[in-house]
Amino acid sequence: MIYRVLTRKTPYEPKPRSGRPCVTDIRSDRRIQRMASSQKMSIREITRASRFQISKNTVHRRIIESGYMIPAKMARRLPLSKLHISNRLQWARNHMSYGDKWMAVLFSDEKKWNLDEPDGNIKYWYDLRREPRNFFSRHCGGGSVMVWVAFCFNGQVGLAFLDGRQNSPKCIETLENHFMPFAENIGGRNWEYQHDKVPIHTSNAAKNYLNSKDVNVLEWPPMSPDLNPTDYVWGIMSWKVYENGGQFYSLNALKTAIESAWYNMEPEILQTLIMSMEKRVYDVIQKMERP
């Protein structure tokens, strides 16, 4: 055998081997990719719907092999009407020259946290040939832990765990206990308070309270969580709280992890987010004035 190989006149080439046959065929691969492209089915659901006995890993590979789908997370954006778009654009124009005033703005926000993952952590298969999907998170309903925070360029103002369904009196209580004692010391003499347009923040009771404390409220466009730098703080905290796929079996453990992520936040991160406001404003104008 060895002699024949060494003395043959044509070069020796090993015969091509077929390898392990594919579990699926071309038609099934396309069906898997179509189901993923619908952006409504998880890998587990696609696996169950397949006519072959295949694993989730096989489904994952077939989706990636399409070349036009990647795993993605839905952005936290609300559906914008023409009026919302017009208000955002006008707001951006009004704040183009805000400059150093952003450093005196105290930004605030609330977020619901669950034992297994943060609220709004929705993942899907993003078809690169389509527009990214968004989700709409309403400001109502229950929650595992509801958290309120506020910060500005000079540092953190506070963190509060909000109990039960929120209303105007509870909103005022949060401001009285967790915001007002620290706001002026951190924000400076001419500080402004930012909040979104949910009803408990814009109620007459909340307005009267802020007026009684001589608090200047920053004009803010409705349906614009993406403009609030606190939204990025939530992302950083979520990564720390749920790192390595962490899950919690008690609310106290979850609260401890949230507090640790908040109070160990590097000041440079908060400062960078505040300084990014000029670019955010500019980006709104560029995007909405684009023909």
C-alpha positions in Angstrom: 0.0 0.0 0.0 2.7 2.5 1.0 4.8 1.4 -2.1 1.9 2.1 -4.5 1.3 5.5 -3.0 5.0 6.5 -3.3 5.4 5.2 -6.9 2.2 6.5 -8.4 2.7 9.1 -11.1 -0.2 11.4 -10.2 -0.1 13.3 -6.9 -1.9 11.7 -4.1 -4.9 13.6 -2.8 -7.2 12.3 0.0 -10.7 11.6 -1.1 -13.2 14.2 0.1 -15.2 13.1 3.1 -18.8 13.9 3.5 -18.5 14.4 7.3 -21.5 14.2 9.6 -24.7 14.9 7.6 -26.7 18.0 8.4 -29.8 17.4 10.6 -31.8 19.9 8.6 -32.1 20.5 4.9 -32.1 23.8 2.9 -35.9 24.2 3.1 -35.9 23.7 6.9 -33.0 26.1 7.3 -35.0 28.8 5.4 -38.0 28.1 7.5 -36.0 28.5 10.7 -34.6 31.8 9.5 -38.0 33.1 8.5 -39.4 32.3 11.9 -36.5 34.2 13.6 -36.9 37.1 11.2 -40.5 37.5 12.3 -39.0 38.7 15.6 -41.8 37.1 17.5 -40.3 33.7 18.4 -37.5 32.7 20.7 -35.0 30.0 19.9 -36.9 27.6 22.2 -40.2 28.2 20.3 -38.5 27.8 16.9 -37.0 24.5 18.1 -40.4 23.2 19.2 -42.0 24.3 15.9 -39.4 22.5 13.7 -40.3 19.3 12.0 -36.9 17.8 12.8 -35.5 16.6 16.2 -32.9 19.4 16.6 -31.3 21.2 19.5 -31.4 24.8 20.4 -27.8 25.1 19.4 -28.6 23.9 15.9 -31.3 26.5 15.6 -28.9 29.2 16.8 -26.3 28.2 14.2 -28.9 28.2 11.4 -30.0 31.7 12.3 -26.4 33.0 12.5 -25.6 31.3 9.2 -28.2 33.5 7.5 -25.7 36.4 7.6 -28.4 39.0 8.2 -29.6 38.3 11.7 -28.0 39.1 15.0 -29.1 38.9 18.7 -30.3 42.3 19.9 -32.1 44.0 22.8 -35.1 46.1 22.2 -34.4 49.8 22.7 -36.5 51.6 25.4 -38.3 54.0 23.2 -42.0 55.0 23.1 -44.0 55.4 20.0 -43.9 59.1 18.9 -46.7 60.9 17.3 -46.2 63.9 15.0 -46.9 66.2 17.9 -44.2 64.4 20.0 -41.7 64.7 17.2 -42.5 68.4 16.8 -42.1 69.0 20.6 -38.8 67.2 20.7 -37.4 69.2 17.9 -38.6 72.5 19.4 -37.1 71.5 22.8 -33.8 70.6 21.2 -33.7 74.0 19.4 -34.5 75.8 22.7 -31.6 74.0 24.5 -28.9 74.2 21.8 -27.0 76.8 23.7 -27.6 75.4 27.2 -23.8 74.7 27.6 -22.6 74.7 31.2 -26.2 74.9 32.5 -26.4 71.1 32.0 -24.0 70.7 34.9 -26.6 72.2 37.2 -29.4 70.0 36.1 -30.4 67.2 38.5 -31.8 64.3 36.4 -34.1 61.8 37.9 -35.9 58.6 36.9 -37.7 55.5 38.2 -37.1 51.9 37.2 -38.6 48.5 38.1 -36.3 45.7 38.9 -37.2 42.0 39.0 -35.6 39.1 40.8 -34.4 37.5 37.5 -33.7 40.5 35.2 -34.4 44.3 35.0 -37.7 45.5 33.7 -37.6 46.0 29.9 -34.8 43.5 29.3 -36.4 42.2 26.1 -34.2 40.4 23.6 -35.0 39.3 20.0 -33.4 38.3 16.7 -32.7 41.6 14.8 -33.0 41.2 11.0 -30.4 43.6 9.6 -32.7 44.3 6.6 -35.3 45.8 8.9 -35.7 48.7 11.3 -34.8 47.8 14.9 -37.7 47.0 17.2 -38.6 49.1 20.2 -40.7 48.3 23.3 -43.1 50.5 25.3 -42.8 50.3 29.1 -45.9 51.8 30.8 -45.6 53.7 34.1 -48.1 51.5 35.9 -48.6 48.1 37.3 -46.8 46.2 40.0 -43.2 45.5 40.3 -40.6 43.5 42.3 -38.7 46.6 43.4 -39.3 50.1 42.1 -36.2 52.4 42.4 -35.9 56.2 42.1 -32.5 57.9 41.7 -31.3 61.4 40.9 -27.8 62.8 40.0 -26.0 65.7 38.4 -22.5 66.6 37.3 -21.3 67.0 40.9 -22.6 63.6 42.1 -25.5 61.5 43.2 -28.5 63.0 45.0 -30.1 59.9 46.3 -31.7 56.5 45.9 -35.1 55.5 47.1 -37.0 52.2 47.1 -40.6 53.1 46.3 -43.3 51.0 48.0 -46.7 50.2 46.4 -48.5 52.0 43.7 -47.1 55.5 43.2 -49.3 58.6 43.4 -48.8 62.4 44.0 -48.5 62.2 47.8 -45.9 59.4 47.5 -44.0 61.4 44.9 -43.9 64.4 47.2 -42.7 62.2 50.0 -39.8 60.9 47.9 -38.8 64.5 47.0 -39.1 65.6 50.6 -37.0 62.8 52.0 -34.5 61.9 49.3 -34.2 64.9 47.0 -34.6 68.2 48.7 -32.1 67.6 51.6 -29.2 67.1 49.1 -30.3 69.0 45.9 -28.9 72.5 46.6 -25.6 71.2 48.1 -24.9 69.1 45.0 -26.6 71.1 42.3 -25.3 74.5 43.2 -27.1 77.8 43.5 -29.0 77.8 40.2 -29.8 74.1 39.9 -32.8 72.8 38.0 -34.8 69.6 38.5 -35.6 67.3 35.6 -38.4 64.8 35.6 -40.5 63.1 32.9 -44.1 63.9 32.1 -45.9 61.0 33.9 -49.0 62.3 35.7 -47.7 62.0 39.3 -44.9 64.4 38.4 -47.1 66.9 36.7 -50.0 66.8 39.1 -51.1 70.1 40.8 -50.0 68.7 44.2 -46.5 68.0 42.9 -46.3 71.4 41.1 -47.4 73.2 44.2 -44.9 71.4 46.3 -42.0 72.3 44.0 -43.2 75.9 43.7 -43.3 76.1 47.5 -39.6 75.1 47.6 -38.7 77.5 44.8 -37.5 74.6 42.6 -37.0 75.4 38.9 -38.2 72.5 36.8 -36.4 71.9 33.5 -38.7 72.0 30.4 -38.8 68.4 29.1 -40.4 66.8 26.0 -42.9 64.0 26.7 -42.1 60.5 25.6 -38.3 61.1 25.7 -36.6 58.6 28.0 -33.8 58.3 25.5 -32.8 61.9 26.2 -32.4 61.3 29.9 -28.8 60.3 30.9 -30.3 58.3 33.8 -31.5 55.8 31.2 -27.8 55.0 30.6 -27.1 54.8 34.3 -29.8 52.1 34.5 -28.0 50.1 31.8 -24.7 50.3 33.7 -26.3 49.3 37.0 -28.2 46.4 35.3 -24.9 45.0 34.0 -23.4 45.1 37.5 -26.5 43.8 39.3 -27.2 40.9 37.0 -23.6 40.1 35.9 -22.7 36.5 35.2 -26.4 35.7 34.7 -27.1 36.5 38.4 -30.6 35.9 39.7 -32.0 36.7 43.2 -34.2 34.7 45.5 -35.1 37.6 47.9 -35.9 41.2 47.5 -33.5 42.2 50.2 -30.6 40.6 48.2 -31.8 42.4 45.1 -32.0 45.7 47.0 -28.4 45.2 48.3 -27.1 44.6 44.8 -28.9 47.7 43.5 -27.5 49.9 46.3 -24.0 48.6 45.7 -24.2 49.3 42.0 -25.5 52.8 42.6 -23.2 53.9 45.4 -20.1 52.4 43.7 -20.8 54.2 40.4 -17.7 56.1 39.3 -18.2 59.9 39.3 -16.4 60.1 35.9 -19.2 58.1 34.3 -21.9 60.5 35.6 -19.9 63.5 34.5 -19.4 62.0 31.0 -23.2 61.4 30.7 -24.0 65.0 31.7 -21.5 66.4 29.3 -23.1 64.3 26.5 -26.3 66.3 26.7 -25.1 68.8 24.1 -24.5 66.0 21.6 -27.9 64.5 22.4 -29.6 67.8 21.7 -27.6 68.2 18.5 -28.5 64.6 17.4 -32.2 65.2 17.8 -32.0 68.2 15.6 -29.9 66.4 13.0 -32.2 63.4 12.9 -35.5 65.3 12.8 -34.4 67.9 10.3 -33.1 65.3 8.0 -35.1 65.2 4.7 
